């Protein structure tokens, strides 16, 4: 998200930029290079998007069972496409299961990495006015409706998912 936020903020300030993702195969830690390419006139959408960066947050609560509002996915795809980002709706059961399995495998690997767990702990915030980090209040307190592990910001000490529903309930985009 940081790279995308940089591009959005640059565009809102009248600067155009391009992003090279994973530009150096010899350096897998170098995730992206943002290159200023010129000047451009920001429009109202650019300014609104940049202003929203500070308010952005992740909702870690369970997904609601209602379908998404009509046209929302199309609008999200169009907006993401402006920035060279793609959005892939996951709507088929086999896609949902594949994504859940991949997320589960990633989480299991990360939970055995001491450096990752230390970083996770460093990002937790108990001060609700902290300017960054993950507020403890944002951590889910109830079980998630999934049979798969989800990112555990509490480093193994927080609530763990309990088998509650079949895999096709992990995420349903209608």
C-alpha positions as CSV (number, residue, x, y, z in Angstrom):
1,X,0.0,0.0,0.0
2,X,2.9,2.4,0.7
3,X,3.9,2.5,-2.9
4,X,0.4,3.0,-4.1
5,X,-0.1,5.8,-1.5
6,X,3.1,7.5,-2.8
7,X,1.8,7.4,-6.4
8,X,-1.6,8.8,-5.3
9,X,0.0,11.6,-3.2
10,X,2.4,12.5,-6.0
11,X,-0.5,12.7,-8.5
12,X,-2.5,14.9,-6.2
13,X,0.4,17.3,-5.9
14,X,0.7,17.5,-9.7
15,X,3.5,15.0,-10.3
16,X,3.2,11.9,-12.5
17,X,5.0,8.7,-11.7
18,X,5.6,5.2,-12.8
19,X,6.2,2.1,-10.6
20,X,8.5,-0.7,-11.4
21,X,7.5,-3.7,-9.2
22,X,10.4,-6.0,-8.2
23,X,12.8,-4.2,-10.5
24,X,15.9,-6.1,-9.4
25,X,15.7,-10.0,-9.5
26,X,19.0,-10.1,-7.6
27,X,17.5,-8.1,-4.7
28,X,14.1,-9.6,-3.7
29,X,13.9,-7.1,-0.8
30,X,13.7,-4.2,-3.3
31,X,9.9,-4.4,-3.8
32,X,9.4,-1.3,-6.1
33,X,10.9,1.8,-7.6
34,X,8.8,4.9,-8.0
35,X,10.0,7.1,-10.8
36,X,8.8,10.6,-11.3
37,X,7.9,11.0,-15.0
38,X,6.6,14.6,-15.3
39,X,3.9,17.0,-14.2
40,X,0.2,16.8,-14.5
41,X,-2.8,18.6,-13.4
42,X,-4.5,16.8,-10.5
43,X,-8.2,16.3,-10.7
44,X,-10.7,16.2,-7.9
45,X,-10.5,12.4,-7.7
46,X,-6.8,12.6,-7.2
47,X,-7.1,15.2,-4.4
48,X,-9.9,13.2,-2.7
49,X,-7.9,10.0,-2.9
50,X,-4.8,11.6,-1.4
51,X,-6.9,13.1,1.4
52,X,-8.3,9.7,2.2
53,X,-4.9,8.1,2.8
54,X,-4.7,9.2,6.4
55,X,-8.2,7.8,7.1
56,X,-7.5,4.4,5.4
57,X,-7.8,1.4,7.7
58,X,-8.4,-2.3,7.5
59,X,-11.5,-3.7,8.9
60,X,-10.6,-7.1,10.5
61,X,-14.2,-8.0,11.5
62,X,-16.0,-10.9,9.8
63,X,-17.4,-10.2,6.4
64,X,-21.1,-9.5,6.2
65,X,-23.3,-12.0,4.4
66,X,-24.9,-9.4,2.2
67,X,-24.0,-9.0,-1.5
68,X,-21.9,-6.0,-2.5
69,X,-23.8,-3.0,-3.8
70,X,-24.5,-3.2,-7.6
71,X,-21.7,-1.7,-9.6
72,X,-19.2,-1.5,-6.7
73,X,-16.8,-4.0,-8.1
74,X,-16.8,-2.3,-11.5
75,X,-16.1,1.1,-9.9
76,X,-13.3,-0.4,-7.8
77,X,-11.8,-2.1,-10.8
78,X,-11.9,1.2,-12.8
79,X,-10.4,3.2,-10.0
80,X,-7.6,0.7,-9.3
81,X,-6.9,0.5,-13.1
82,X,-6.2,4.2,-13.1
83,X,-3.1,3.4,-11.0
84,X,-2.0,0.3,-12.9
85,X,-3.4,-1.9,-10.1
86,X,-5.7,-4.9,-10.9
87,X,-8.5,-6.1,-8.8
88,X,-9.6,-9.7,-9.2
89,X,-13.0,-10.5,-7.8
90,X,-13.0,-13.9,-6.1
91,X,-16.5,-15.3,-6.7
92,X,-16.2,-19.0,-7.5
93,X,-15.8,-21.6,-4.8
94,X,-12.6,-23.0,-6.2
95,X,-11.1,-19.5,-6.3
96,X,-12.1,-18.8,-2.7
97,X,-10.6,-22.1,-1.6
98,X,-7.3,-21.4,-3.5
99,X,-7.0,-18.0,-2.0
100,X,-7.8,-19.2,1.5
101,X,-5.2,-22.0,1.2
102,X,-2.5,-19.6,0.0
103,X,-3.2,-17.2,2.8
104,X,-3.2,-20.0,5.3
105,X,0.2,-21.2,4.0
106,X,1.6,-17.7,4.1
107,X,0.4,-17.2,7.7
108,X,1.7,-20.5,8.9
109,X,5.2,-19.7,7.5
110,X,5.1,-16.2,9.0
111,X,4.1,-17.5,12.4
112,X,7.4,-19.4,12.5
113,X,9.5,-16.4,11.6
114,X,10.8,-14.6,14.7
115,X,11.7,-11.5,12.8
116,X,8.1,-11.3,11.4
117,X,6.6,-11.8,14.8
118,X,8.8,-9.1,16.3
119,X,7.7,-6.7,13.5
120,X,4.1,-7.5,14.1
121,X,4.4,-6.8,17.8
122,X,6.2,-3.5,17.0
123,X,3.2,-2.4,14.9
124,X,0.6,-3.1,17.6
125,X,-0.6,0.1,19.3
126,X,-2.5,0.5,22.5
127,X,-2.7,4.3,22.2
128,X,-5.8,5.1,20.1
129,X,-4.2,8.4,19.0
130,X,-1.1,6.7,17.6
131,X,-0.4,8.1,14.1
132,X,0.5,4.6,12.7
133,X,0.4,1.0,13.5
134,X,-2.4,-1.5,14.1
135,X,-4.6,-0.4,17.0
136,X,-5.3,-3.3,19.4
137,X,-9.0,-2.3,19.2
138,X,-8.9,-3.3,15.5
139,X,-8.1,-6.9,16.3
140,X,-11.1,-9.2,16.0
141,X,-12.4,-10.4,19.3
142,X,-14.8,-13.0,17.9
143,X,-14.1,-16.0,15.8
144,X,-13.9,-15.4,12.1
145,X,-16.2,-17.3,9.8
146,X,-13.4,-19.3,8.2
147,X,-11.7,-22.6,8.5
148,X,-8.4,-21.0,7.5
149,X,-5.9,-19.0,9.5
150,X,-6.0,-15.2,8.9
151,X,-3.2,-12.7,9.7
152,X,-2.8,-12.9,13.5
153,X,-1.6,-9.5,14.6
154,X,-1.5,-10.7,18.1
155,X,1.4,-13.0,17.2
156,X,-0.3,-16.2,18.3
157,X,-1.7,-14.8,21.5
158,X,-4.9,-13.5,19.9
159,X,-8.1,-15.3,18.9
160,X,-7.6,-18.1,16.5
161,X,-10.1,-19.0,13.8
162,X,-12.4,-21.8,14.7
163,X,-13.9,-24.1,12.1
164,X,-17.4,-22.7,11.6
165,X,-18.3,-22.7,7.9
166,X,-17.3,-24.4,4.7
167,X,-14.4,-22.9,2.7
168,X,-16.9,-21.3,0.3
169,X,-18.0,-18.9,3.1
170,X,-14.5,-17.4,3.4
171,X,-15.2,-14.6,1.0
172,X,-18.2,-14.2,-1.2
173,X,-18.3,-11.4,-3.8
174,X,-21.6,-11.3,-5.6
